[in-house]
Amino acid sequence: MKLPAFGIDLITTFPLGFVATVTAGGRPNVSPKGTFLVLDDQTIAFGEIRSPQTVTNLTNQPELEVNFVDQWTRKGVRVRGKAQMIRRGTAEFGGLIEQWEDIWGDLADRINLIVKIPVDQVKPILTPSYDDGATEEDMIATFKAKFAETYP
Ligand SMILES: Cc1cc2nc3c(=O)[nH]c(=O)nc-3n(C[C@H](O)[C@H](O)[C@H](O)COP(=O)(O)O)c2cc1C
């Protein structure tokens, strides 16, 4: 399935996704990955550097969901798909890793696996403030002020 333009823009601008997987015992596991890339309009991927539980879970059960949120507009996207593990040393890994090197430089050397996710489902996420009539400009102004307070 195709990612809508807003999803592509959001993931490209804010490549930090929270990846939800499930253990063999059925326990949920969520952890952040900041190395997401949009490979094409139907595929996203992240670099696995030190995510042992996520890898174990995906080996047993490749279904995952990942959420991306723009912390300023308070809009996001949730993406579901079945992960494919592309291991370092394979031709496919060699063909893809340059894209991580271009953005993350030496960090790319630490990527063990590229976790590729052909998109099965995409849903937008909005903060409830939009239900009450807030605009994007309102949200950006509010959170710019909050972040400036936190990190002046
Ligand atoms: C902001 C942020 C970004 C991160 N990005 C990545 C990443 O892209 N790849 C990775 O393997 N680990 C990344 N991590 C580290 C993992 O989330 C962390 O090692 C976590 O404990 C792995 O848990 P898991 O084994 O349940 O996936 C990141 C952590 C943070 C806080």
Ligand as a Chemical Component Dictionary entry (heavy atoms), coordinates in Angstrom:
data_LIG
# 
_chem_comp.id                   LIG 
_chem_comp.type                 NON-POLYMER 
_chem_comp.pdbx_formal_charge   0 
_chem_comp.three_letter_code    LIG 
# 
loop_
_chem_comp_atom.comp_id 
_chem_comp_atom.atom_id 
_chem_comp_atom.alt_atom_id 
_chem_comp_atom.type_symbol 
_chem_comp_atom.charge 
_chem_comp_atom.model_Cartn_x 
_chem_comp_atom.model_Cartn_y 
_chem_comp_atom.model_Cartn_z 
_chem_comp_atom.pdbx_ordinal 
LIG C1  C1  C 0 15.948 8.523  20.296 1  
LIG C2  C2  C 0 16.432 7.110  20.165 2  
LIG C3  C3  C 0 16.679 6.586  18.915 3  
LIG C4  C4  C 0 17.131 5.266  18.777 4  
LIG N1  N1  N 0 17.363 4.760  17.541 5  
LIG C5  C5  C 0 17.737 3.473  17.393 6  
LIG C6  C6  C 0 17.892 2.915  16.091 7  
LIG O1  O1  O 0 17.673 3.550  15.060 8  
LIG N2  N2  N 0 18.269 1.608  16.021 9  
LIG C7  C7  C 0 18.491 0.845  17.125 10 
LIG O2  O2  O 0 18.790 -0.339 16.998 11 
LIG N3  N3  N 0 18.342 1.346  18.366 12 
LIG C8  C8  C 0 17.956 2.636  18.515 13 
LIG N4  N4  N 0 17.789 3.155  19.763 14 
LIG C9  C9  C 0 18.125 2.327  20.921 15 
LIG C10 C10 C 0 17.059 1.296  21.252 16 
LIG O3  O3  O 0 15.765 1.863  21.263 17 
LIG C11 C11 C 0 17.394 0.698  22.643 18 
LIG O4  O4  O 0 18.659 0.049  22.587 19 
LIG C12 C12 C 0 16.310 -0.223 23.138 20 
LIG O5  O5  O 0 16.580 -0.585 24.475 21 
LIG C13 C13 C 0 16.153 -1.468 22.279 22 
LIG O6  O6  O 0 15.106 -2.232 22.813 23 
LIG P1  P1  P 0 14.533 -3.519 22.073 24 
LIG O7  O7  O 0 15.597 -4.564 22.116 25 
LIG O8  O8  O 0 13.306 -3.862 22.845 26 
LIG O9  O9  O 0 14.228 -3.047 20.669 27 
LIG C14 C14 C 0 17.342 4.467  19.924 28 
LIG C15 C15 C 0 17.067 5.004  21.194 29 
LIG C16 C16 C 0 16.615 6.306  21.314 30 
LIG C17 C17 C 0 16.340 6.850  22.695 31 
# 
loop_
_chem_comp_bond.comp_id 
_chem_comp_bond.atom_id_1 
_chem_comp_bond.atom_id_2 
_chem_comp_bond.value_order 
_chem_comp_bond.pdbx_ordinal 
LIG C1  C2  SING 1  
LIG C2  C3  SING 2  
LIG C2  C16 DOUB 3  
LIG C3  C4  DOUB 4  
LIG C4  N1  SING 5  
LIG C4  C14 SING 6  
LIG N1  C5  DOUB 7  
LIG C5  C6  SING 8  
LIG C5  C8  SING 9  
LIG C6  O1  DOUB 10 
LIG C6  N2  SING 11 
LIG N2  C7  SING 12 
LIG C7  O2  DOUB 13 
LIG C7  N3  SING 14 
LIG N3  C8  DOUB 15 
LIG C8  N4  SING 16 
LIG N4  C9  SING 17 
LIG N4  C14 SING 18 
LIG C9  C10 SING 19 
LIG C10 O3  SING 20 
LIG C10 C11 SING 21 
LIG C11 O4  SING 22 
LIG C11 C12 SING 23 
LIG C12 O5  SING 24 
LIG C12 C13 SING 25 
LIG C13 O6  SING 26 
LIG O6  P1  SING 27 
LIG P1  O7  DOUB 28 
LIG P1  O8  SING 29 
LIG P1  O9  SING 30 
LIG C14 C15 DOUB 31 
LIG C15 C16 SING 32 
LIG C16 C17 SING 33 
# 
